[in-house]
Amino acid sequence: MPGMKRAVAAGAVVAAMAGLASCSQSSAPSHSATPAATTVPRHAPGPAVVVSGLRFPVNLTFDSRGGLWFTSSARGHNPTDGVWYVPSGGRPRHVVTGLAAAGLAWVGNSLYVASTTTPGTGEITVLQGFNGSRFTSQRVRLSGLTVGEHTIGSIVMGPDRHLYIGAGAMNDRSGPPGRVLSFAPEGGSPVVKATGLTSGFGLAFYGRLLLVTDSGRDDLGPFRPPEKLNEFNPAGPVVNFGAPECYGQGGTACAGTRPPLVKFGAHATPTAVAVRGDVAYVVENGSSFPQNPTGSDIQRVDLRTGQHTVFWRSPVKHDPVGAAIGPDGNLYLTLFASGEIVRFTV
């Protein structure tokens, strides 16, 4: 699965994200993981299956007519890699092949897809002229994007009409950190808006603030550091979230870095984030540490207070990955191991 490093499902792929608990010297509030975050789910009545029988669904989005689109990808080359379209009441159609696709976003009649081309390199492809079964035009908008073990994740449109993507770090412990990049849909070079990330896989706007998921280092044992949900205003100066040097330990390594908005359990592997009103739904793909089996759930975060609770816990480990709010206002989720897209009433 693009952008992920930890184990996802037994026998499936190596997945995941890692991230850094940032700290210090910022006026932004930091909300710690709370006992309520590990309680029995209290909000979700259980999902309805929208489509099943899929192979490795990652991210999803909707077009202006309410059509459902999702990407499929896993480690290595798979015949199901690419972009899929689900017509209303119909079966999924494989409309773009040959892309190790992760994020996708519609801008007018153009579909922008983030993918990995070779190890360490990502690109953004623009697809146009969809005729119901395929696109008649395909071109590369950005190429040669430097990534590492953590590759490319989500792609979202901002209030400034620019697109934002997360480009992952070389690794958990050293080398260039992950960044959030912004670019105009029609042309120009990408601009760095945030650095000091490890994965930066999930992106979503909350007003003018950009929310970014990130995971903690894997070399510090099963119980630290915490995972996190970051926030910043991309209209302001470039923000540094601290990776790889700062992982929440304080001191010189964390000086000048921005602390997370919310901290989650260590190794829970936050992937996607979707926002409805003042609530963020953060998907956690799950820990690969048997001593600390966090995640494999959805966390419901009150963005006004930073308090979070378990919205839904998956019965299948390492299953939830992507999330989006649909045109009906409900929450849609990709289940990577189960091969399904499901819907929650919210």
Secondary structure, DSSP 8 states (H G I E B T S, - for coil): -TT--SB-STTS-B---------SS-SS--B---GGGGS---S----EEEE-S-SSEEEEEE-TT--EEEEE--SS--TT-EEEEE-TTS--EEEEES-EEEEEEEETTEEEEEEEEETTEEEEEEEEEE-SS-EEEEEEEEEEEE--SS-EEEEEE-TTS-EEEEE--S-SSSSS-EEEEEE-TTS---EEEEEEES----EEEETTEEEEEE---SSS-TT-S-EEEEEE-TTSS-EE--TTT-SS--SGGGTT----SEEE-TT--EEEEEEETTEEEEEE---S-TTS---SEEEEEETTT--EEEEEE-SSTT-EEEEEE-TTS-EEEEETTTTEEEEE--
